[in-house]
Amino acid sequence: MVALPDPWFKLHARQFMTDVKILSLTDAQFRLLIQMWCVCCMEGKVPTDPRKLSAIFQQNLRKIAKNLSPICGFFETILLQNSGKTEEYFISPRMNEEMKKYNAFIERQS
């Protein structure tokens, strides 16, 4: 895979601006969703644990826990082994698919 110098993700503006699930989010939920997408873009995954999210985003744990539930539907959950224990993460299959398409395009150009 081609490494990007500055991580980015594709946003389908019309779809994003008319998605009922997006429109129903509070400002705090919307902010958390965008932050989680950014981490997924950079890392390929984001922790499901509210404590870890609180530390990553330097936000109050109660706020993270309160706003996380409505956002879960934008992600899929995976289990990964880390230092002998299983940890749960969110991934964005759509974001991963868009990145594969982009990387394939870049490879064809070189």
C-alpha positions in Angstrom: 0.0 0.0 0.0 1.2 3.5 -0.8 1.6 5.6 2.4 0.1 9.0 2.2 2.2 11.9 3.4 -0.8 13.5 5.1 -3.8 11.2 5.9 -7.1 12.2 4.4 -10.5 10.6 3.7 -13.1 11.0 1.0 -16.4 12.6 2.0 -19.4 12.4 -0.3 -20.7 15.9 0.4 -24.3 15.5 -0.9 -24.8 12.2 0.8 -23.2 13.5 4.0 -25.4 16.6 4.1 -28.7 14.7 3.5 -28.1 11.5 5.6 -30.8 11.3 8.2 -28.4 9.5 10.6 -26.0 12.4 10.4 -28.7 15.1 10.6 -30.1 13.5 13.8 -26.7 13.8 15.7 -26.2 16.4 18.3 -23.2 18.7 17.9 -21.2 16.7 20.4 -22.0 13.4 18.7 -21.2 15.0 15.3 -17.8 16.1 16.6 -17.0 12.7 18.1 -17.9 11.0 14.8 -15.6 13.3 12.8 -12.8 12.7 15.3 -13.3 9.0 15.2 -13.2 9.0 11.4 -10.0 11.0 11.5 -8.4 8.4 13.8 -9.6 5.6 11.5 -8.0 7.4 8.6 -4.7 7.7 10.3 -4.6 4.4 12.2 -7.1 2.1 10.3 -9.1 1.6 13.5 -10.3 3.4 16.6 -10.8 1.9 20.1 -14.4 1.2 21.2 -13.5 1.7 24.9 -14.8 5.2 26.0 -11.8 5.5 28.4 -9.4 5.2 25.6 -11.4 7.6 23.4 -11.5 10.1 26.3 -7.7 10.0 26.5 -7.2 10.2 22.7 -9.5 13.2 22.3 -8.8 14.7 25.7 -12.5 14.9 26.4 -14.5 14.2 29.5 -15.2 10.4 29.9 -18.9 10.9 30.7 -19.4 13.0 27.5 -17.7 10.4 25.4 -19.8 7.6 27.0 -23.0 9.6 26.5 -22.3 10.4 22.9 -20.8 7.1 21.7 -23.9 5.0 21.3 -25.5 6.8 18.4 -22.2 6.8 16.5 -21.6 3.1 16.7 -23.8 2.5 13.6 -21.3 4.3 11.4 -18.6 1.6 12.1 -18.1 -2.1 12.3 -16.5 -3.7 15.3 -13.5 -6.0 15.1 -11.5 -7.9 17.7 -7.7 -7.8 17.6 -5.1 -9.5 19.7 -2.8 -7.1 21.4 -0.1 -8.3 23.9 -1.9 -11.5 24.5 -5.3 -10.0 25.2 -8.2 -9.3 22.8 -9.2 -5.7 22.3 -12.2 -4.3 20.4 -12.0 -1.6 17.8 -14.2 0.2 15.4 -13.3 0.3 11.7 -14.9 2.1 8.7 -15.2 -0.4 5.9 -16.3 2.4 3.5 -13.2 4.5 4.3 -11.0 1.4 3.9 -12.5 0.7 0.5 -12.1 4.3 -0.7 -8.4 4.2 0.5 -7.8 0.9 -1.4 -9.3 2.5 -4.6 -7.1 5.6 -4.1 -3.9 3.5 -3.5 -4.6 1.4 -6.6 -5.0 4.6 -8.6 -1.7 5.9 -7.3 0.1 2.7 -8.1 -1.3 2.7 -11.6 0.0 6.2 -12.1 3.6 5.3 -11.1 
